[in-house]
């Protein structure tokens, strides 16, 4: 979609991975909302229609650029509770954190993240922002392709009678593609937030019921853990590359990996076009090494984790040894949604929201309809690790929103679903756009990911979409990766929502064909 400026017309553009979320944002924009309002409305809707990827019980990281040109990072990644105890967890689970269950639930940050974003550049009341999400939850929405795929993978692992099993397989039969997903209890919860604002989720009657549900499932989180949480608003992480500024999120997120990779590419002296073909070897090796850094030392900066500068400059010989089990990407699909929004006022948002694994922890509280993330699975149980689980600590995090600037002008707003592969997907899509591709061409181009995707993969493995150029396969092989070919436009290489702003102010936007998304342009008379 290409939308040019028109005299007397105010434009806003929104891209999300699901048509219902795009429609929710469109309603808000048509009512006079900002790009931030649209992003919040879309995020709430996605919490209803894409429960395998996000929920009210998940986390959020976002970049927001306001009309004055300032860019802020909203880090709404929730910590472990005050009762988190590494020794007790080792006694229950051995040397590694569990992948699912109540012990993987950290404080859900997303709703406080919406609050922080609204404080920066929101206009509309909560009831208006959440109305579409309430409607989709109460009336139902057809099961999408992506959700149907996730249900098929997940239902065999669920226990009959539990909240998530009842949602995904009512009466014991898994929901099929196109059938209605109806969540009246979640609609009631969203209505309470619409009336009371985000604080209603963290204090009062709703919060008490959330905590009661968590504790019944075996979680040690308390009402105080929820009530004391606040999103952190910080300066973003930036680096120059090829005449532009690349902006992303600082630790505890993996944003450093993209900037470190671009620094290596710049040192190699290769053009964007070369880096997408023969130069893939440079990208792949650096992205692989960044994965070792992320899985070995990335942690909460507030509680002793390394700084972005330390992560950017650590030499290869200093990298920790990381077991394949901890490195596994578990494919790039599932777990996350990305939303990109821009308006003529100069506001731009890249918002990433997640439950971490497919359907998070599998803990869905039947009393509120809220599904909780399993982000605590990212913690380490090794005493020497900076990412050791502990009271009030945030785990290392995969979420990383991205923007690029040309001078003072926003050039690119990019949001990616891709788990640990997010830096890899961002690098490839951004380089496509830097090489002159349109938004649609950039998100549709064949992709690859390196590193073990599950615990049985070789440490030096790579997956490449079938329609990739032969030069890419040759470069991955030259870099030492054992290449497995996967279908073209495969969800396992992530999902991207992209907005490009041309030098004359035109908006060029596209949703990834690997998802169920859509982009929309809303025009209003100024």
C-alpha positions in Angstrom: 0.0 0.0 0.0 1.4 3.4 -1.0 -0.3 6.5 0.3 0.9 10.0 -0.7 0.4 13.3 1.0 -2.7 15.3 0.1 -3.4 18.9 1.0 -5.8 19.3 3.9 -5.8 15.6 4.7 -4.4 14.0 7.8 -3.2 10.4 7.3 -2.5 7.6 9.7 -1.3 4.1 8.7 -1.4 0.9 10.8 -0.1 -2.6 10.1 -0.9 -5.7 12.3 -0.7 -9.5 11.9 -4.4 -10.0 12.1 -7.2 -8.3 10.2 -9.4 -7.9 13.2 -6.7 -6.0 15.1 -6.2 -3.8 12.0 -9.9 -3.1 12.0 -9.8 -2.2 15.7 -7.1 0.3 15.1 -8.9 1.7 12.1 -11.9 2.4 14.3 -9.8 4.3 16.7 -8.0 6.3 14.0 -11.3 7.2 12.4 -12.5 8.5 15.8 -9.5 10.9 16.0 -7.1 8.7 17.8 -3.3 8.9 17.5 -1.0 6.2 16.1 -0.4 5.3 19.8 -4.2 4.9 20.4 -4.4 2.7 17.3 -1.5 0.5 18.4 -3.1 0.0 21.9 -6.5 -0.9 20.4 -4.8 -3.3 18.0 -2.7 -4.8 20.9 -5.8 -5.4 23.0 -7.7 -7.0 20.0 -4.7 -9.3 19.3 -4.9 -10.4 23.0 -8.3 -11.8 22.0 -7.9 -13.1 18.5 -4.3 -14.3 18.6 -4.0 -16.0 22.1 -1.2 -18.3 20.9 1.0 -15.2 20.5 -0.2 -12.6 23.0 -2.6 -11.9 25.9 -3.3 -9.6 28.7 -1.0 -11.8 30.8 2.0 -11.2 28.6 4.7 -8.5 28.2 5.3 -5.5 26.0 8.3 -3.5 24.7 7.7 -0.5 22.4 9.4 2.4 20.8 7.3 5.6 20.5 8.4 8.7 18.6 6.4 11.9 19.3 5.8 15.0 17.2 8.8 16.8 18.9 11.1 14.2 17.5 11.9 12.4 20.8 12.0 8.6 20.9 11.3 6.7 24.1 11.5 3.0 24.8 8.7 1.6 26.9 9.9 -1.6 28.7 6.9 -3.4 30.2 8.6 -6.7 30.9 7.5 -8.1 34.2 9.8 -9.4 36.9 9.7 -12.6 39.0 7.8 -12.2 42.2 9.2 -11.4 45.6 9.0 -15.1 46.5 11.1 -16.3 43.6 13.7 -18.8 44.9 16.3 -20.4 42.7 17.1 -23.1 45.2 13.4 -24.2 45.5 13.1 -24.1 41.7 16.2 -26.4 41.3 14.7 -28.8 43.8 11.5 -29.0 41.8 12.9 -28.9 38.2 16.6 -29.8 38.3 19.2 -27.6 36.5 17.0 -25.8 34.0 13.8 -23.7 34.3 10.7 -25.5 33.2 9.2 -24.6 29.8 5.6 -24.3 30.9 3.5 -24.2 34.1 3.0 -21.8 37.0 6.7 -21.5 37.9 7.3 -19.8 34.5 4.8 -17.1 35.1 6.2 -13.6 35.7 4.3 -10.4 36.4 2.4 -9.6 33.3 3.6 -6.2 31.9 1.5 -5.5 28.8 -1.4 -3.6 30.3 1.0 -1.3 32.2 2.8 -0.9 28.9 -0.4 0.4 27.3 -0.7 2.9 30.1 2.8 4.2 29.6 2.3 4.5 25.9 -1.0 6.4 26.4 0.7 8.8 28.8 3.2 9.7 26.0 0.9 10.2 23.1 -2.6 8.9 23.7 -5.8 10.9 23.2 -8.8 8.6 23.6 -10.4 7.1 26.8 -9.8 3.5 27.7 -13.4 2.5 27.0 -13.0 3.6 23.4 -9.6 1.9 22.9 -10.8 -1.4 24.3 -14.3 -1.5 22.8 -13.2 -3.5 19.7 -11.4 -6.1 21.8 -14.4 -6.5 24.1 -16.6 -7.0 21.0 -14.3 -9.7 19.5 -14.2 -11.5 22.8 -17.9 -11.5 23.4 -19.2 -12.1 19.9 -16.3 -14.3 18.7 -13.9 -14.2 15.9 -13.1 -16.9 13.3 -10.0 -19.0 14.1 -7.2 -17.8 11.8 -4.7 -20.0 9.9 -2.0 -19.2 12.4 -4.1 -19.9 15.4 -5.4 -23.1 13.9 -1.9 -24.3 13.3 -0.9 -23.5 16.9 -4.0 -25.3 18.3 -3.0 -28.4 16.4 0.4 -28.4 17.9 -0.7 -27.6 21.4 -3.9 -29.5 22.2 -2.2 -32.9 22.5 -0.1 -31.4 25.4 -3.0 -30.0 27.4 -4.9 -31.7 30.2 -8.6 -32.1 29.7 -10.7 -29.8 31.9 -8.1 -27.1 32.4 -8.8 -23.6 31.3 -6.8 -23.5 28.1 -8.0 -27.0 27.0 -11.6 -25.8 27.4 -10.9 -22.7 25.3 -9.1 -24.4 22.4 -11.0 -27.7 22.4 -14.5 -27.2 23.9 -16.1 -30.5 24.5 -12.8 -32.2 23.7 -12.7 -31.3 20.0 -10.1 -28.8 18.8 -11.4 -25.7 17.1 -11.1 -25.7 13.4 -10.0 -23.0 11.0 -12.9 -20.6 10.5 -14.9 -21.7 13.6 -15.7 -19.0 16.2 -13.4 -18.4 19.1 -15.7 -16.9 21.8 -14.3 -15.7 25.2 -17.1 -14.0 27.3 -15.1 -14.2 30.5 -12.2 -12.4 28.9 -14.7 -9.8 27.6 -15.8 -9.1 31.2 -12.2 -8.6 32.2 -11.5 -6.2 29.3 -14.6 -4.3 30.3 -13.3 -3.9 33.8 -10.0 -2.5 32.4 -12.0 -0.2 30.1 -13.9 1.2 33.1 -11.1 1.4 35.6 -8.1 1.8 33.4 -4.9 -0.3 33.5 -4.7 0.1 37.3 -7.8 -2.2 37.6 -5.6 -5.0 36.2 -3.0 -4.6 39.0 -5.0 -3.6 42.1 -8.6 -4.2 43.4 -11.1 -6.9 42.7 -9.9 -8.0 39.3 -6.3 -8.2 40.4 -7.3 -10.2 43.5 -9.1 -12.7 41.2 -6.1 -12.9 38.9 -3.8 -13.7 41.7 -6.2 -16.2 43.2 -6.3 -18.0 39.9 -2.5 -18.0 39.6 -2.0 -19.3 43.1 -4.6 -22.0 42.5 -2.4 -23.1 39.6 0.7 -23.1 41.8 2.2 -19.7 41.2 3.9 -17.8 44.0 2.9 -14.4 42.6 1.1 -12.1 45.0 -1.2 -9.1 44.9 1.8 -7.0 46.0 3.8 -8.2 43.1 1.2 -7.0 40.7 0.5 -3.7 42.5 4.2 -2.7 42.7 4.8 -3.2 39.0 5.4 -0.2 36.7 6.6 0.0 33.1 10.0 1.6 32.6 10.4 4.4 30.1 14.0 4.9 29.0 16.1 6.2 26.2 16.4 3.8 23.3 19.6 2.1 21.9 20.9 3.7 18.7 23.6 3.2 16.1 24.5 4.8 12.8 24.4 2.6 9.7 24.7 3.5 6.0 23.7 7.2 6.5 20.8 6.4 8.9 20.2 5.9 12.6 18.9 2.5 13.7 16.9 2.6 16.9 15.9 -0.3 19.1 15.5 -1.3 22.8 18.3 -1.7 25.4 18.9 -4.6 27.8 17.2 -6.7 29.2 16.1 -7.0 25.5 18.1 -8.4 22.7 18.1 -5.2 20.6 21.9 -5.0 20.9 22.1 -8.0 18.6 20.8 -6.1 15.6 23.1 -3.1 16.2 26.1 -5.4 16.7 25.3 -7.3 13.4 25.0 -4.0 11.5 28.3 -2.9 12.9 29.9 -6.1 11.6 28.3 -5.6 8.2 29.6 -2.0 8.0 33.1 -3.2 8.9 32.9 -5.7 6.1 32.3 -2.8 3.7 29.4 -4.6 1.9 26.3 -2.9 0.4 22.8 -3.9 1.5 22.4 -5.8 -1.7 25.6 -7.8 -1.1 24.6 -8.5 2.5 21.4 -10.2 1.2 23.3 -12.6 -1.1 27.0 -13.4 -1.0 27.5 -11.3 2.1 25.0 -13.5 4.1 28.0 -15.2 5.5 28.9 -12.1 7.4 25.4 -11.6 8.8 24.9 -15.2 9.7 28.1 -15.6 11.7 27.5 -12.4 13.6 23.9 -13.2 14.3 24.9 -16.7 15.5 27.5 -15.1 17.9 24.9 -12.6 19.1 22.7 -15.6 20.0 25.4 -17.0 22.2 25.7 -13.6 24.0 22.0 -13.4 24.5 21.6 -16.9 25.8 24.8 -16.7 27.9 24.9 -13.2 29.5 21.9 -11.0 28.6 20.1 -10.1 31.8 18.3 -7.3 33.7 20.6 -4.3 33.6 19.1 -3.1 36.9 20.2 -6.2 38.8 23.7 -6.8 37.4 23.2 -7.6 33.8 25.8 -6.3 31.2 25.3 -2.9 29.6 24.6 -2.5 25.9 28.1 -1.2 25.4 29.5 -4.4 27.0 27.4 -6.5 24.8 28.3 -4.6 21.7 32.1 -4.8 22.4 32.6 -8.3 24.0 35.1 -10.2 21.9 34.3 -13.7 20.5 36.9 -15.3 22.8 34.9 -14.0 25.8 31.6 -15.6 24.8 30.2 -18.1 27.3 29.6 -21.7 26.5 25.9 -22.2 26.1 24.2 -25.6 26.0 22.1 -26.3 22.9 19.0 -26.8 25.0 19.2 -23.2 26.1 20.1 -21.9 22.7 17.2 -23.6 20.8 15.1 -21.0 19.0 12.0 -23.3 19.2 11.2 -21.9 15.7 10.5 -18.3 15.1 6.8 -18.8 15.0 4.2 -18.1 17.7 4.7 -16.3 20.9 4.7 -12.6 19.8 2.8 -9.9 17.8 4.2 -6.8 16.2 2.3 -3.6 15.4 3.6 -0.7 13.4 1.7 2.7 13.2 2.5 6.2 12.0 0.6 9.4 11.6 1.0 12.8 10.0 1.5 14.4 13.4 4.9 12.8 13.5 4.0 10.1 16.0 5.3 6.6 15.2 5.1 3.4 17.2 6.7 0.0 16.9 5.0 -2.2 19.5 5.9 -5.8 20.4 3.7 -7.9 22.7 4.1 -11.5 23.7 3.3 -14.5 25.8 6.7 -16.1 24.9 5.9 -19.7 23.8 2.8 -20.8 22.0 0.0 -20.1 24.5 2.6 -19.0 27.1 2.6 -21.0 30.3 -0.6 -22.9 29.4 -2.0 -21.4 32.6 -5.4 -19.8 31.7 -7.4 -18.5 34.7 -11.0 -19.6 34.1 -12.3 -16.9 36.5 -10.9 -14.0 34.3 -10.2 -15.6 31.0 -6.6 -14.3 31.2 -3.8 -16.5 29.7 -0.4 -16.0 31.4 3.0 -15.9 29.7 5.9 -18.3 30.4 8.6 -15.7 30.2 10.2 -17.0 33.4 11.4 -20.0 31.3 14.1 -17.6 30.1 15.7 -17.3 33.5 18.8 -19.4 34.4 19.1 -21.6 37.5 22.9 -21.4 37.5 24.2 -19.4 40.5 27.0 -17.7 38.3 24.6 -16.5 35.7 23.7 -12.8 35.5 20.3 -14.0 34.4 19.7 -16.1 37.6 16.0 -16.1 38.7 15.4 -13.9 41.8 12.9 -11.6 43.4 12.2 -8.5 41.3 14.5 -9.6 38.5 13.4 -9.4 34.9 14.5 -12.2 32.6 16.5 -11.8 29.4 14.0 -10.9 26.8 13.5 -11.4 23.0 11.2 -8.5 22.3 12.9 -5.7 20.3 11.0 -3.0 18.5 12.9 -1.1 15.7 12.8 2.2 13.9 15.2 3.9 11.5 15.7 7.6 10.9 17.2 9.6 8.0 18.3 12.8 9.8 15.3 13.8 11.8 12.8 12.0 9.6 11.4 8.5 10.5 12.2 6.2 7.6 11.2 2.8 8.8 8.9 1.4 11.5 9.4 -2.3 11.8 7.8 -4.8 14.2 8.6 -8.5 14.2 7.3 -11.8 15.6 10.1 -14.2 15.7 11.2 -15.2 19.2 14.9 -15.5 19.5 15.2 -15.0 15.7 13.9 -11.4 15.8 17.3 -9.8 15.2 17.8 -12.0 12.2 14.4 -11.2 10.7 14.9 -7.4 11.4 18.3 -7.4 9.8 17.1 -9.1 6.6 13.9 -7.0 6.2 15.7 -3.7 6.9 18.4 -4.5 4.4 15.7 -5.3 1.8 14.3 -1.8 2.4 17.7 -0.2 2.4 18.4 -1.8 -1.0 15.4 0.0 -2.4 12.6 -2.6 -2.1 9.0 -1.6 -1.4 7.4 -2.5 1.9 5.6 -5.5 0.3 8.8 -6.7 -1.4 10.8 -6.4 1.9 8.4 -8.4 4.0 7.7 -11.0 1.3 11.3 -11.7 0.3 12.7 -15.2 1.2 14.3 -15.5 4.6 16.6 -17.7 6.7 17.4 -18.2 10.3 20.5 -19.7 11.9 21.0 -21.5 15.2 19.3 -24.6 16.6 15.5 -24.3 16.3 14.8 -27.1 18.7 16.8 -29.2 21.1 17.5 -31.9 18.6 19.0 -29.5 16.0 22.8 -29.2 15.4 24.3 -26.2 17.0 25.4 -24.9 13.6 22.1 -25.4 11.8 20.2 -23.0 9.5 16.7 -23.0 8.0 16.2 -21.4 4.6 13.0 -20.8 2.7 12.7 -22.8 -0.5 12.6 -19.7 -2.8 15.8 -18.1 -1.5 18.6 -17.4 -4.0 21.2 -20.1 -4.5 23.8 -17.6 -3.4 22.2 -17.5 0.0 22.5 -21.2 0.4 26.1 -21.1 -0.7 26.9 -18.3 1.8 25.3 -20.1 4.7 27.2 -23.3 3.8 30.4 -21.3 3.5 29.7 -19.9 7.0 29.6 -23.4 8.3 25.9 -23.9 8.7 24.0 -27.1 7.9 21.1 -25.8 5.8 17.6 -27.3 5.9 15.1 -26.1 3.3 11.7 -25.2 4.5 8.6 -24.1 2.5 8.4 -20.6 1.0 6.7 -17.9 3.1 6.9 -20.2 6.2 5.8 -18.8 9.6 8.9 -20.3 11.1 10.9 -17.4 9.8 8.7 -14.9 11.7 6.1 -12.3 10.8 6.9 -8.7 10.0 4.7 -5.5 9.9 6.5 -2.7 8.1 5.9 1.0 7.4 8.3 2.9 5.1 8.1 6.7 4.9 9.6 8.1 1.7 11.5 11.3 1.4 8.4 13.1 0.1 6.3 11.9 3.0 4.5 9.0 1.4 3.5 6.0 3.5 4.4 2.6 2.1 3.1 -0.2 4.3 2.8 -4.0 4.2 1.8 -7.0 6.4 3.7 -10.2 6.1 2.1 -12.9 4.0 3.3 -15.4 6.6 0.5 -14.1 9.0 -3.2 -13.2 8.8 -2.6 -9.5 8.8 -3.5 -6.3 7.0 -2.6 -2.7 6.7 -4.9 0.3 6.6 -4.7 4.0 5.7 -7.1 6.3 7.5 -7.6 9.8 6.1 -9.3 12.7 7.9 -9.8 16.3 6.9 -7.4 18.4 8.8 
